[in-house]
Amino acid sequence: RWENQARQRERRLAELEQELLEKNSRMEGLQRQLDDSRGQLEESRRRQVERIKALSGRTKPNVLVCWCVHQYVTHTVEVESADSQKALAEMQVKNGALQEQLSVQRQLLRELETQLHESQRTCAQLRTQILVYEGEMERAQGQLEVEMQNLEEEKNRVIEEAFIRAESEMKAVHENLAGVRMNLLSLQPALRTLTSDYNCLKRQVQDFPFMLDKAITEAKQEICQVISEVSSTNQELLRKYKREMNLRKKCHNELVRLKGNIRVFCRVRPVSQEEQDSADAKTMLSFDSDDDAILYLSNKGKIMTFELDKVFPPHATQEEVFQEVQALITSCIDGYNVCIFAYGQTGSGKTYTMEGVTHDPGINQRALRLLFSEVTEKAPDWDYKITVSMVEIYNETLRDLLGENPADKLDIKMNPDGSGQLYVPGLTEITVQSPEDINKVRTSCFFLSV
Ligand SMILES: Nc1ncnc2c1ncn2[C@@H]1O[C@H](COP(=O)(O)OP(=O)(O)OP(=O)(O)O)[C@@H](O)[C@H]1O
């Protein structure tokens, strides 16, 4: 900004100087004109004086002619002759013209002097203005210098800061570089190892198709060998399985022989609230602590002893009862006919033992679960088909509860195959896949019986 102002002022100063020069040259021209006019006036006066002198020579000596007071003299000249008077008149006319010319020249001179004064005044003003401008320029120059100095200082400071920063960054870069160099040095052995690994792998990849072919051939041979081994193992397993089955059959037969074909258990349910109220409720039944197959019944002071396969006391759980019949379920899978039923007076706990309650199921539910879990376990090797039939025996009459007409009576006949087994012709059989299916059948059965 200051530079612009200074430049403008310099331009203005140059213009004013140019103007001053022009005015000076014009003034010089006017001066020259004035000098010329003065010279001409001098010349004309000189000529007039010579004429007057010439004329004086021809006039009376007492005529006093003086050029500076010639007007007055003119009035005092005594004309002695007609020629002199005529010449005098002419001279007077010329004198008048010269007087006029002189006044005009004087006027011109005054004007020129006025112009000269005016020019000098303008020149003085311009000089003053120039001085003012010069002062302003000096001030601006001073400010400019201060600004320049400030800028220089700022520049130096910024350069110094940048230098310090660059130095620290340079230092950090050098440190990083040193770290990178160290890393590079430490990586070089790893790189060499990797290169050798890579070359090794490359060779392996090149050899891979041949190795693969070889491995496939070997694998094929091994698989064939394994297959033949497995096949022989299977044969062996089958043989063992058959032997196992025979063993199980033998065991079952032994079990039946030892425990008897028909086993009878007795389960004593807990005493109900009403029974607790009666005085002799707790003393009627008692158990033998050494033998779990003995039950004592006290009736009218007389103790009767019952011997069974097992007696379950009131605190026996559903699980304990089921464990006792569990082996029979396995026998059922192995192809034996099994029948489990509960017998007893009303409210003695038959339904509780066979069906149980939702949170603690009885023998039926547990047997079905075990049956299906065994079947599922053997599923890869054996095909099983489980069917359900339901009959009602009431007053010596047999009815098919799953049949289309549950009211129809069924007959029990001897199997004509000569096996000595009984069978019921026309009895409905429903194939089931899970214990839930059996539950559905039972529900419909209840529905039908209703
Ligand atoms: N071992 C037991 N533990 C607990 N409660 C039992 C037990 N046995 C039976 N009960 C309860 O005794 C009551 C009668 O049992 P349950 O209905 O099983 O007798 P029931 O022999 O089936 O009778 P009904 O012949 O009249 O059908 C039921 O409330 C049952 O919950």
The ligand as an SDF file (V2000), in Angstrom:
LIG
                    3D

 31 33  0  0  0  0  0  0  0  0999 V2000
  -45.9320  -94.3680   44.8870 N   0  0  0  0  0  0  0  0  0  0  0  0
  -46.7500  -93.3150   45.0420 C   0  0  0  0  0  0  0  0  0  0  0  0
  -46.2540  -92.1560   45.4770 N   0  0  0  0  0  0  0  0  0  0  0  0
  -47.0600  -91.0760   45.6330 C   0  0  0  0  0  0  0  0  0  0  0  0
  -48.4000  -91.0800   45.3670 N   0  0  0  0  0  0  0  0  0  0  0  0
  -48.9470  -92.2050   44.9260 C   0  0  0  0  0  0  0  0  0  0  0  0
  -48.1520  -93.3900   44.7410 C   0  0  0  0  0  0  0  0  0  0  0  0
  -48.9710  -94.3660   44.3270 N   0  0  0  0  0  0  0  0  0  0  0  0
  -50.1940  -93.8360   44.2420 C   0  0  0  0  0  0  0  0  0  0  0  0
  -50.2010  -92.5670   44.5970 N   0  0  0  0  0  0  0  0  0  0  0  0
  -51.3260  -91.6420   44.6270 C   0  0  0  0  0  0  0  0  0  0  0  0
  -52.4200  -92.3720   45.1100 O   0  0  0  0  0  0  0  0  0  0  0  0
  -53.5900  -92.0190   44.4160 C   0  0  0  0  0  0  0  0  0  0  0  0
  -54.2080  -93.2190   43.7940 C   0  0  0  0  0  0  0  0  0  0  0  0
  -53.3520  -93.8020   42.8950 O   0  0  0  0  0  0  0  0  0  0  0  0
  -53.8410  -94.3700   41.4770 P   0  0  0  0  0  0  0  0  0  0  0  0
  -54.8320  -93.4800   40.8120 O   0  0  0  0  0  0  0  0  0  0  0  0
  -52.6210  -94.6400   40.7110 O   0  0  0  0  0  0  0  0  0  0  0  0
  -54.5610  -95.6900   41.8690 O   0  0  0  0  0  0  0  0  0  0  0  0
  -55.2050  -96.7710   40.9250 P   0  0  0  0  0  0  0  0  0  0  0  0
  -54.7700  -98.0350   41.4600 O   0  0  0  0  0  0  0  0  0  0  0  0
  -54.8590  -96.4820   39.5190 O   0  0  0  0  0  0  0  0  0  0  0  0
  -56.7550  -96.5210   41.1450 O   0  0  0  0  0  0  0  0  0  0  0  0
  -57.9330  -97.0280   40.1770 P   0  0  0  0  0  0  0  0  0  0  0  0
  -57.8910  -98.4950   40.1420 O   0  0  0  0  0  0  0  0  0  0  0  0
  -59.1410  -96.5010   40.8960 O   0  0  0  0  0  0  0  0  0  0  0  0
  -57.6560  -96.3880   38.9220 O   0  0  0  0  0  0  0  0  0  0  0  0
  -53.2130  -91.0170   43.3690 C   0  0  0  0  0  0  0  0  0  0  0  0
  -53.5000  -89.7090   43.8410 O   0  0  0  0  0  0  0  0  0  0  0  0
  -51.7410  -91.2020   43.2260 C   0  0  0  0  0  0  0  0  0  0  0  0
  -51.1190  -89.9730   42.8670 O   0  0  0  0  0  0  0  0  0  0  0  0
  1  2  1  0
  2  3  1  0
  2  7  2  0
  3  4  2  0
  4  5  1  0
  5  6  2  0
  6  7  1  0
  6 10  1  0
  7  8  1  0
  8  9  2  0
  9 10  1  0
 10 11  1  0
 11 12  1  0
 11 30  1  0
 12 13  1  0
 13 14  1  0
 13 28  1  0
 14 15  1  0
 15 16  1  0
 16 17  2  0
 16 18  1  0
 16 19  1  0
 19 20  1  0
 20 21  2  0
 20 22  1  0
 20 23  1  0
 23 24  1  0
 24 25  2  0
 24 26  1  0
 24 27  1  0
 28 29  1  0
 28 30  1  0
 30 31  1  0
M  END
$$$$
